[in-house]
Amino acid sequence: MKQRFIAYRTINLLFLAVIIGVFVYSLLFSPGQHPIPSFFTDISGINSPSKGLSAAFSEMVIGNYADAQCHNPYVLQIFSFFVLQLLLRIFFLLLIRLKAKAIRSIIWVDIGVSLMLFLWCFAPFIRFTFSLLLSSF
């Protein structure tokens, strides 16, 4: 049980660090100043749902929703995922401290909620990926 607790806490802390890193990256680079271009669009000529997402995230972090939508129409879904995951990581870290005996149940609830949230928020990207796969056959 102790090993499971440590592993779960470590994974949660890593996810928390990555999510905070995404927000810090978005704050550091203003729209149009992002060092990472849309590599997929550059090599294929196909606009993917992720095009403009970094600039859109930067706009969302500073509260410019209308400008964010101009950069990427899916920014609200993706931004919601990261905000909700940030809150969930904190919630589950606190919950396992209070309910350490129920760690197995907490992990399964976390997996279920996070998976459903991912599928809902990233649905445009999942559909795009499957359409590319199907069109290649």
Chimera marker file (.cmm) of the C-alpha trace (Angstrom):
<marker_set name="trace">
<marker id="1" x="0.000" y="0.000" z="0.000" r="1" g="1" b="0" radius="0.5"/>
<marker id="2" x="2.817" y="2.426" z="0.867" r="1" g="1" b="0" radius="0.5"/>
<marker id="3" x="4.528" y="1.761" z="-2.481" r="1" g="1" b="0" radius="0.5"/>
<marker id="4" x="1.265" y="2.427" z="-4.361" r="1" g="1" b="0" radius="0.5"/>
<marker id="5" x="0.802" y="5.676" z="-2.416" r="1" g="1" b="0" radius="0.5"/>
<marker id="6" x="4.326" y="6.867" z="-3.254" r="1" g="1" b="0" radius="0.5"/>
<marker id="7" x="3.987" y="5.937" z="-6.938" r="1" g="1" b="0" radius="0.5"/>
<marker id="8" x="0.605" y="7.653" z="-7.279" r="1" g="1" b="0" radius="0.5"/>
<marker id="9" x="1.815" y="10.773" z="-5.498" r="1" g="1" b="0" radius="0.5"/>
<marker id="10" x="4.947" y="10.901" z="-7.686" r="1" g="1" b="0" radius="0.5"/>
<marker id="11" x="2.944" y="10.595" z="-10.901" r="1" g="1" b="0" radius="0.5"/>
<marker id="12" x="0.502" y="13.249" z="-9.705" r="1" g="1" b="0" radius="0.5"/>
<marker id="13" x="3.343" y="15.622" z="-8.853" r="1" g="1" b="0" radius="0.5"/>
<marker id="14" x="4.932" y="15.043" z="-12.282" r="1" g="1" b="0" radius="0.5"/>
<marker id="15" x="1.638" y="15.789" z="-14.042" r="1" g="1" b="0" radius="0.5"/>
<marker id="16" x="1.220" y="18.864" z="-11.865" r="1" g="1" b="0" radius="0.5"/>
<marker id="17" x="4.702" y="20.060" z="-12.856" r="1" g="1" b="0" radius="0.5"/>
<marker id="18" x="3.976" y="19.515" z="-16.572" r="1" g="1" b="0" radius="0.5"/>
<marker id="19" x="0.658" y="21.376" z="-16.359" r="1" g="1" b="0" radius="0.5"/>
<marker id="20" x="2.253" y="24.293" z="-14.525" r="1" g="1" b="0" radius="0.5"/>
<marker id="21" x="5.019" y="24.228" z="-17.148" r="1" g="1" b="0" radius="0.5"/>
<marker id="22" x="2.431" y="24.593" z="-19.928" r="1" g="1" b="0" radius="0.5"/>
<marker id="23" x="0.960" y="27.652" z="-18.220" r="1" g="1" b="0" radius="0.5"/>
<marker id="24" x="4.387" y="29.178" z="-17.572" r="1" g="1" b="0" radius="0.5"/>
<marker id="25" x="5.377" y="28.599" z="-21.221" r="1" g="1" b="0" radius="0.5"/>
<marker id="26" x="2.144" y="30.292" z="-22.299" r="1" g="1" b="0" radius="0.5"/>
<marker id="27" x="2.871" y="33.274" z="-20.076" r="1" g="1" b="0" radius="0.5"/>
<marker id="28" x="6.480" y="33.648" z="-21.207" r="1" g="1" b="0" radius="0.5"/>
<marker id="29" x="5.773" y="33.857" z="-24.917" r="1" g="1" b="0" radius="0.5"/>
<marker id="30" x="3.323" y="36.392" z="-26.246" r="1" g="1" b="0" radius="0.5"/>
<marker id="31" x="1.250" y="35.452" z="-29.309" r="1" g="1" b="0" radius="0.5"/>
<marker id="32" x="3.388" y="35.392" z="-32.439" r="1" g="1" b="0" radius="0.5"/>
<marker id="33" x="6.557" y="34.878" z="-30.397" r="1" g="1" b="0" radius="0.5"/>
<marker id="34" x="6.330" y="31.122" z="-29.855" r="1" g="1" b="0" radius="0.5"/>
<marker id="35" x="9.527" y="29.271" z="-30.739" r="1" g="1" b="0" radius="0.5"/>
<marker id="36" x="7.708" y="26.063" z="-31.720" r="1" g="1" b="0" radius="0.5"/>
<marker id="37" x="6.022" y="26.266" z="-35.154" r="1" g="1" b="0" radius="0.5"/>
<marker id="38" x="3.267" y="23.972" z="-36.387" r="1" g="1" b="0" radius="0.5"/>
<marker id="39" x="5.654" y="21.305" z="-37.660" r="1" g="1" b="0" radius="0.5"/>
<marker id="40" x="2.884" y="19.079" z="-39.038" r="1" g="1" b="0" radius="0.5"/>
<marker id="41" x="1.420" y="21.911" z="-41.124" r="1" g="1" b="0" radius="0.5"/>
<marker id="42" x="4.879" y="22.929" z="-42.328" r="1" g="1" b="0" radius="0.5"/>
<marker id="43" x="5.732" y="19.465" z="-43.683" r="1" g="1" b="0" radius="0.5"/>
<marker id="44" x="2.285" y="18.330" z="-44.874" r="1" g="1" b="0" radius="0.5"/>
<marker id="45" x="0.507" y="21.534" z="-45.840" r="1" g="1" b="0" radius="0.5"/>
<marker id="46" x="-2.534" y="20.292" z="-43.900" r="1" g="1" b="0" radius="0.5"/>
<marker id="47" x="-3.924" y="22.512" z="-41.164" r="1" g="1" b="0" radius="0.5"/>
<marker id="48" x="-4.301" y="20.455" z="-38.019" r="1" g="1" b="0" radius="0.5"/>
<marker id="49" x="-6.540" y="21.288" z="-35.058" r="1" g="1" b="0" radius="0.5"/>
<marker id="50" x="-3.422" y="22.187" z="-33.088" r="1" g="1" b="0" radius="0.5"/>
<marker id="51" x="-2.345" y="25.022" z="-35.402" r="1" g="1" b="0" radius="0.5"/>
<marker id="52" x="-2.165" y="28.253" z="-33.423" r="1" g="1" b="0" radius="0.5"/>
<marker id="53" x="-2.739" y="26.522" z="-30.104" r="1" g="1" b="0" radius="0.5"/>
<marker id="54" x="0.341" y="27.979" z="-28.394" r="1" g="1" b="0" radius="0.5"/>
<marker id="55" x="-0.683" y="31.514" z="-29.302" r="1" g="1" b="0" radius="0.5"/>
<marker id="56" x="-4.258" y="30.775" z="-28.274" r="1" g="1" b="0" radius="0.5"/>
<marker id="57" x="-3.075" y="29.428" z="-24.919" r="1" g="1" b="0" radius="0.5"/>
<marker id="58" x="-1.049" y="32.585" z="-24.352" r="1" g="1" b="0" radius="0.5"/>
<marker id="59" x="-4.151" y="34.642" z="-24.985" r="1" g="1" b="0" radius="0.5"/>
<marker id="60" x="-6.245" y="32.473" z="-22.654" r="1" g="1" b="0" radius="0.5"/>
<marker id="61" x="-3.720" y="32.687" z="-19.824" r="1" g="1" b="0" radius="0.5"/>
<marker id="62" x="-3.872" y="36.482" z="-19.920" r="1" g="1" b="0" radius="0.5"/>
<marker id="63" x="-7.670" y="36.470" z="-20.285" r="1" g="1" b="0" radius="0.5"/>
<marker id="64" x="-8.126" y="37.364" z="-23.970" r="1" g="1" b="0" radius="0.5"/>
<marker id="65" x="-10.741" y="34.783" z="-24.898" r="1" g="1" b="0" radius="0.5"/>
<marker id="66" x="-11.823" y="36.432" z="-28.178" r="1" g="1" b="0" radius="0.5"/>
<marker id="67" x="-8.246" y="36.664" z="-29.451" r="1" g="1" b="0" radius="0.5"/>
<marker id="68" x="-7.598" y="33.090" z="-28.334" r="1" g="1" b="0" radius="0.5"/>
<marker id="69" x="-10.548" y="31.872" z="-30.416" r="1" g="1" b="0" radius="0.5"/>
<marker id="70" x="-9.069" y="33.632" z="-33.459" r="1" g="1" b="0" radius="0.5"/>
<marker id="71" x="-5.843" y="31.642" z="-33.118" r="1" g="1" b="0" radius="0.5"/>
<marker id="72" x="-7.500" y="28.268" z="-32.523" r="1" g="1" b="0" radius="0.5"/>
<marker id="73" x="-11.209" y="27.400" z="-32.335" r="1" g="1" b="0" radius="0.5"/>
<marker id="74" x="-10.580" y="24.493" z="-29.929" r="1" g="1" b="0" radius="0.5"/>
<marker id="75" x="-8.651" y="26.495" z="-27.345" r="1" g="1" b="0" radius="0.5"/>
<marker id="76" x="-11.452" y="26.532" z="-24.774" r="1" g="1" b="0" radius="0.5"/>
<marker id="77" x="-11.711" y="22.737" z="-24.766" r="1" g="1" b="0" radius="0.5"/>
<marker id="78" x="-7.963" y="22.233" z="-24.482" r="1" g="1" b="0" radius="0.5"/>
<marker id="79" x="-7.476" y="25.016" z="-21.951" r="1" g="1" b="0" radius="0.5"/>
<marker id="80" x="-10.336" y="23.541" z="-19.881" r="1" g="1" b="0" radius="0.5"/>
<marker id="81" x="-8.560" y="20.207" z="-19.840" r="1" g="1" b="0" radius="0.5"/>
<marker id="82" x="-5.390" y="21.707" z="-18.401" r="1" g="1" b="0" radius="0.5"/>
<marker id="83" x="-7.209" y="23.854" z="-15.835" r="1" g="1" b="0" radius="0.5"/>
<marker id="84" x="-9.385" y="20.953" z="-14.701" r="1" g="1" b="0" radius="0.5"/>
<marker id="85" x="-6.398" y="18.611" z="-14.565" r="1" g="1" b="0" radius="0.5"/>
<marker id="86" x="-4.521" y="21.137" z="-12.446" r="1" g="1" b="0" radius="0.5"/>
<marker id="87" x="-7.438" y="21.224" z="-10.018" r="1" g="1" b="0" radius="0.5"/>
<marker id="88" x="-7.854" y="17.442" z="-10.101" r="1" g="1" b="0" radius="0.5"/>
<marker id="89" x="-4.154" y="16.837" z="-9.380" r="1" g="1" b="0" radius="0.5"/>
<marker id="90" x="-4.373" y="19.074" z="-6.308" r="1" g="1" b="0" radius="0.5"/>
<marker id="91" x="-7.683" y="17.513" z="-5.226" r="1" g="1" b="0" radius="0.5"/>
<marker id="92" x="-6.431" y="13.933" z="-5.547" r="1" g="1" b="0" radius="0.5"/>
<marker id="93" x="-3.143" y="14.739" z="-3.802" r="1" g="1" b="0" radius="0.5"/>
<marker id="94" x="-5.123" y="16.091" z="-0.857" r="1" g="1" b="0" radius="0.5"/>
<marker id="95" x="-7.611" y="13.218" z="-0.978" r="1" g="1" b="0" radius="0.5"/>
<marker id="96" x="-4.974" y="10.489" z="-0.761" r="1" g="1" b="0" radius="0.5"/>
<marker id="97" x="-3.510" y="12.195" z="2.301" r="1" g="1" b="0" radius="0.5"/>
<marker id="98" x="-6.921" y="12.015" z="3.998" r="1" g="1" b="0" radius="0.5"/>
<marker id="99" x="-8.059" y="8.637" z="2.691" r="1" g="1" b="0" radius="0.5"/>
<marker id="100" x="-4.837" y="6.636" z="2.279" r="1" g="1" b="0" radius="0.5"/>
<marker id="101" x="-6.643" y="3.329" z="2.846" r="1" g="1" b="0" radius="0.5"/>
<marker id="102" x="-8.851" y="3.924" z="-0.191" r="1" g="1" b="0" radius="0.5"/>
<marker id="103" x="-5.945" y="4.525" z="-2.552" r="1" g="1" b="0" radius="0.5"/>
<marker id="104" x="-6.988" y="1.827" z="-5.036" r="1" g="1" b="0" radius="0.5"/>
<marker id="105" x="-10.473" y="3.335" z="-5.414" r="1" g="1" b="0" radius="0.5"/>
<marker id="106" x="-9.068" y="6.848" z="-5.656" r="1" g="1" b="0" radius="0.5"/>
<marker id="107" x="-6.695" y="5.784" z="-8.424" r="1" g="1" b="0" radius="0.5"/>
<marker id="108" x="-9.516" y="4.179" z="-10.431" r="1" g="1" b="0" radius="0.5"/>
<marker id="109" x="-11.754" y="7.222" z="-10.031" r="1" g="1" b="0" radius="0.5"/>
<marker id="110" x="-8.868" y="9.453" z="-11.087" r="1" g="1" b="0" radius="0.5"/>
<marker id="111" x="-8.187" y="7.320" z="-14.165" r="1" g="1" b="0" radius="0.5"/>
<marker id="112" x="-11.869" y="7.259" z="-15.149" r="1" g="1" b="0" radius="0.5"/>
<marker id="113" x="-12.440" y="10.984" z="-14.698" r="1" g="1" b="0" radius="0.5"/>
<marker id="114" x="-9.186" y="11.922" z="-16.425" r="1" g="1" b="0" radius="0.5"/>
<marker id="115" x="-9.854" y="9.595" z="-19.368" r="1" g="1" b="0" radius="0.5"/>
<marker id="116" x="-13.373" y="10.936" z="-19.923" r="1" g="1" b="0" radius="0.5"/>
<marker id="117" x="-12.108" y="14.498" z="-19.623" r="1" g="1" b="0" radius="0.5"/>
<marker id="118" x="-9.312" y="13.790" z="-22.112" r="1" g="1" b="0" radius="0.5"/>
<marker id="119" x="-11.666" y="12.198" z="-24.647" r="1" g="1" b="0" radius="0.5"/>
<marker id="120" x="-14.105" y="15.110" z="-24.426" r="1" g="1" b="0" radius="0.5"/>
<marker id="121" x="-11.511" y="17.881" z="-24.561" r="1" g="1" b="0" radius="0.5"/>
<marker id="122" x="-9.313" y="16.340" z="-27.240" r="1" g="1" b="0" radius="0.5"/>
<marker id="123" x="-12.146" y="14.999" z="-29.425" r="1" g="1" b="0" radius="0.5"/>
<marker id="124" x="-11.259" y="17.281" z="-32.393" r="1" g="1" b="0" radius="0.5"/>
<marker id="125" x="-7.669" y="15.998" z="-32.341" r="1" g="1" b="0" radius="0.5"/>
<marker id="126" x="-8.766" y="12.377" z="-32.037" r="1" g="1" b="0" radius="0.5"/>
<marker id="127" x="-11.203" y="12.756" z="-34.960" r="1" g="1" b="0" radius="0.5"/>
<marker id="128" x="-8.510" y="14.489" z="-37.039" r="1" g="1" b="0" radius="0.5"/>
<marker id="129" x="-5.998" y="11.714" z="-36.329" r="1" g="1" b="0" radius="0.5"/>
<marker id="130" x="-8.461" y="8.969" z="-37.256" r="1" g="1" b="0" radius="0.5"/>
<marker id="131" x="-9.478" y="10.797" z="-40.433" r="1" g="1" b="0" radius="0.5"/>
<marker id="132" x="-5.809" y="10.974" z="-41.447" r="1" g="1" b="0" radius="0.5"/>
<marker id="133" x="-5.362" y="7.268" z="-40.725" r="1" g="1" b="0" radius="0.5"/>
<marker id="134" x="-8.489" y="6.312" z="-42.654" r="1" g="1" b="0" radius="0.5"/>
<marker id="135" x="-7.590" y="8.508" z="-45.629" r="1" g="1" b="0" radius="0.5"/>
<marker id="136" x="-4.190" y="6.847" z="-45.919" r="1" g="1" b="0" radius="0.5"/>
<marker id="137" x="-5.734" y="3.429" z="-46.648" r="1" g="1" b="0" radius="0.5"/>
<link id1="1" id2="2" r="1" g="1" b="0" radius="0.2"/>
<link id1="2" id2="3" r="1" g="1" b="0" radius="0.2"/>
<link id1="3" id2="4" r="1" g="1" b="0" radius="0.2"/>
<link id1="4" id2="5" r="1" g="1" b="0" radius="0.2"/>
<link id1="5" id2="6" r="1" g="1" b="0" radius="0.2"/>
<link id1="6" id2="7" r="1" g="1" b="0" radius="0.2"/>
<link id1="7" id2="8" r="1" g="1" b="0" radius="0.2"/>
<link id1="8" id2="9" r="1" g="1" b="0" radius="0.2"/>
<link id1="9" id2="10" r="1" g="1" b="0" radius="0.2"/>
<link id1="10" id2="11" r="1" g="1" b="0" radius="0.2"/>
<link id1="11" id2="12" r="1" g="1" b="0" radius="0.2"/>
<link id1="12" id2="13" r="1" g="1" b="0" radius="0.2"/>
<link id1="13" id2="14" r="1" g="1" b="0" radius="0.2"/>
<link id1="14" id2="15" r="1" g="1" b="0" radius="0.2"/>
<link id1="15" id2="16" r="1" g="1" b="0" radius="0.2"/>
<link id1="16" id2="17" r="1" g="1" b="0" radius="0.2"/>
<link id1="17" id2="18" r="1" g="1" b="0" radius="0.2"/>
<link id1="18" id2="19" r="1" g="1" b="0" radius="0.2"/>
<link id1="19" id2="20" r="1" g="1" b="0" radius="0.2"/>
<link id1="20" id2="21" r="1" g="1" b="0" radius="0.2"/>
<link id1="21" id2="22" r="1" g="1" b="0" radius="0.2"/>
<link id1="22" id2="23" r="1" g="1" b="0" radius="0.2"/>
<link id1="23" id2="24" r="1" g="1" b="0" radius="0.2"/>
<link id1="24" id2="25" r="1" g="1" b="0" radius="0.2"/>
<link id1="25" id2="26" r="1" g="1" b="0" radius="0.2"/>
<link id1="26" id2="27" r="1" g="1" b="0" radius="0.2"/>
<link id1="27" id2="28" r="1" g="1" b="0" radius="0.2"/>
<link id1="28" id2="29" r="1" g="1" b="0" radius="0.2"/>
<link id1="29" id2="30" r="1" g="1" b="0" radius="0.2"/>
<link id1="30" id2="31" r="1" g="1" b="0" radius="0.2"/>
<link id1="31" id2="32" r="1" g="1" b="0" radius="0.2"/>
<link id1="32" id2="33" r="1" g="1" b="0" radius="0.2"/>
<link id1="33" id2="34" r="1" g="1" b="0" radius="0.2"/>
<link id1="34" id2="35" r="1" g="1" b="0" radius="0.2"/>
<link id1="35" id2="36" r="1" g="1" b="0" radius="0.2"/>
<link id1="36" id2="37" r="1" g="1" b="0" radius="0.2"/>
<link id1="37" id2="38" r="1" g="1" b="0" radius="0.2"/>
<link id1="38" id2="39" r="1" g="1" b="0" radius="0.2"/>
<link id1="39" id2="40" r="1" g="1" b="0" radius="0.2"/>
<link id1="40" id2="41" r="1" g="1" b="0" radius="0.2"/>
<link id1="41" id2="42" r="1" g="1" b="0" radius="0.2"/>
<link id1="42" id2="43" r="1" g="1" b="0" radius="0.2"/>
<link id1="43" id2="44" r="1" g="1" b="0" radius="0.2"/>
<link id1="44" id2="45" r="1" g="1" b="0" radius="0.2"/>
<link id1="45" id2="46" r="1" g="1" b="0" radius="0.2"/>
<link id1="46" id2="47" r="1" g="1" b="0" radius="0.2"/>
<link id1="47" id2="48" r="1" g="1" b="0" radius="0.2"/>
<link id1="48" id2="49" r="1" g="1" b="0" radius="0.2"/>
<link id1="49" id2="50" r="1" g="1" b="0" radius="0.2"/>
<link id1="50" id2="51" r="1" g="1" b="0" radius="0.2"/>
<link id1="51" id2="52" r="1" g="1" b="0" radius="0.2"/>
<link id1="52" id2="53" r="1" g="1" b="0" radius="0.2"/>
<link id1="53" id2="54" r="1" g="1" b="0" radius="0.2"/>
<link id1="54" id2="55" r="1" g="1" b="0" radius="0.2"/>
<link id1="55" id2="56" r="1" g="1" b="0" radius="0.2"/>
<link id1="56" id2="57" r="1" g="1" b="0" radius="0.2"/>
<link id1="57" id2="58" r="1" g="1" b="0" radius="0.2"/>
<link id1="58" id2="59" r="1" g="1" b="0" radius="0.2"/>
<link id1="59" id2="60" r="1" g="1" b="0" radius="0.2"/>
<link id1="60" id2="61" r="1" g="1" b="0" radius="0.2"/>
<link id1="61" id2="62" r="1" g="1" b="0" radius="0.2"/>
<link id1="62" id2="63" r="1" g="1" b="0" radius="0.2"/>
<link id1="63" id2="64" r="1" g="1" b="0" radius="0.2"/>
<link id1="64" id2="65" r="1" g="1" b="0" radius="0.2"/>
<link id1="65" id2="66" r="1" g="1" b="0" radius="0.2"/>
<link id1="66" id2="67" r="1" g="1" b="0" radius="0.2"/>
<link id1="67" id2="68" r="1" g="1" b="0" radius="0.2"/>
<link id1="68" id2="69" r="1" g="1" b="0" radius="0.2"/>
<link id1="69" id2="70" r="1" g="1" b="0" radius="0.2"/>
<link id1="70" id2="71" r="1" g="1" b="0" radius="0.2"/>
<link id1="71" id2="72" r="1" g="1" b="0" radius="0.2"/>
<link id1="72" id2="73" r="1" g="1" b="0" radius="0.2"/>
<link id1="73" id2="74" r="1" g="1" b="0" radius="0.2"/>
<link id1="74" id2="75" r="1" g="1" b="0" radius="0.2"/>
<link id1="75" id2="76" r="1" g="1" b="0" radius="0.2"/>
<link id1="76" id2="77" r="1" g="1" b="0" radius="0.2"/>
<link id1="77" id2="78" r="1" g="1" b="0" radius="0.2"/>
<link id1="78" id2="79" r="1" g="1" b="0" radius="0.2"/>
<link id1="79" id2="80" r="1" g="1" b="0" radius="0.2"/>
<link id1="80" id2="81" r="1" g="1" b="0" radius="0.2"/>
<link id1="81" id2="82" r="1" g="1" b="0" radius="0.2"/>
<link id1="82" id2="83" r="1" g="1" b="0" radius="0.2"/>
<link id1="83" id2="84" r="1" g="1" b="0" radius="0.2"/>
<link id1="84" id2="85" r="1" g="1" b="0" radius="0.2"/>
<link id1="85" id2="86" r="1" g="1" b="0" radius="0.2"/>
<link id1="86" id2="87" r="1" g="1" b="0" radius="0.2"/>
<link id1="87" id2="88" r="1" g="1" b="0" radius="0.2"/>
<link id1="88" id2="89" r="1" g="1" b="0" radius="0.2"/>
<link id1="89" id2="90" r="1" g="1" b="0" radius="0.2"/>
<link id1="90" id2="91" r="1" g="1" b="0" radius="0.2"/>
<link id1="91" id2="92" r="1" g="1" b="0" radius="0.2"/>
<link id1="92" id2="93" r="1" g="1" b="0" radius="0.2"/>
<link id1="93" id2="94" r="1" g="1" b="0" radius="0.2"/>
<link id1="94" id2="95" r="1" g="1" b="0" radius="0.2"/>
<link id1="95" id2="96" r="1" g="1" b="0" radius="0.2"/>
<link id1="96" id2="97" r="1" g="1" b="0" radius="0.2"/>
<link id1="97" id2="98" r="1" g="1" b="0" radius="0.2"/>
<link id1="98" id2="99" r="1" g="1" b="0" radius="0.2"/>
<link id1="99" id2="100" r="1" g="1" b="0" radius="0.2"/>
<link id1="100" id2="101" r="1" g="1" b="0" radius="0.2"/>
<link id1="101" id2="102" r="1" g="1" b="0" radius="0.2"/>
<link id1="102" id2="103" r="1" g="1" b="0" radius="0.2"/>
<link id1="103" id2="104" r="1" g="1" b="0" radius="0.2"/>
<link id1="104" id2="105" r="1" g="1" b="0" radius="0.2"/>
<link id1="105" id2="106" r="1" g="1" b="0" radius="0.2"/>
<link id1="106" id2="107" r="1" g="1" b="0" radius="0.2"/>
<link id1="107" id2="108" r="1" g="1" b="0" radius="0.2"/>
<link id1="108" id2="109" r="1" g="1" b="0" radius="0.2"/>
<link id1="109" id2="110" r="1" g="1" b="0" radius="0.2"/>
<link id1="110" id2="111" r="1" g="1" b="0" radius="0.2"/>
<link id1="111" id2="112" r="1" g="1" b="0" radius="0.2"/>
<link id1="112" id2="113" r="1" g="1" b="0" radius="0.2"/>
<link id1="113" id2="114" r="1" g="1" b="0" radius="0.2"/>
<link id1="114" id2="115" r="1" g="1" b="0" radius="0.2"/>
<link id1="115" id2="116" r="1" g="1" b="0" radius="0.2"/>
<link id1="116" id2="117" r="1" g="1" b="0" radius="0.2"/>
<link id1="117" id2="118" r="1" g="1" b="0" radius="0.2"/>
<link id1="118" id2="119" r="1" g="1" b="0" radius="0.2"/>
<link id1="119" id2="120" r="1" g="1" b="0" radius="0.2"/>
<link id1="120" id2="121" r="1" g="1" b="0" radius="0.2"/>
<link id1="121" id2="122" r="1" g="1" b="0" radius="0.2"/>
<link id1="122" id2="123" r="1" g="1" b="0" radius="0.2"/>
<link id1="123" id2="124" r="1" g="1" b="0" radius="0.2"/>
<link id1="124" id2="125" r="1" g="1" b="0" radius="0.2"/>
<link id1="125" id2="126" r="1" g="1" b="0" radius="0.2"/>
<link id1="126" id2="127" r="1" g="1" b="0" radius="0.2"/>
<link id1="127" id2="128" r="1" g="1" b="0" radius="0.2"/>
<link id1="128" id2="129" r="1" g="1" b="0" radius="0.2"/>
<link id1="129" id2="130" r="1" g="1" b="0" radius="0.2"/>
<link id1="130" id2="131" r="1" g="1" b="0" radius="0.2"/>
<link id1="131" id2="132" r="1" g="1" b="0" radius="0.2"/>
<link id1="132" id2="133" r="1" g="1" b="0" radius="0.2"/>
<link id1="133" id2="134" r="1" g="1" b="0" radius="0.2"/>
<link id1="134" id2="135" r="1" g="1" b="0" radius="0.2"/>
<link id1="135" id2="136" r="1" g="1" b="0" radius="0.2"/>
<link id1="136" id2="137" r="1" g="1" b="0" radius="0.2"/>
</marker_set>
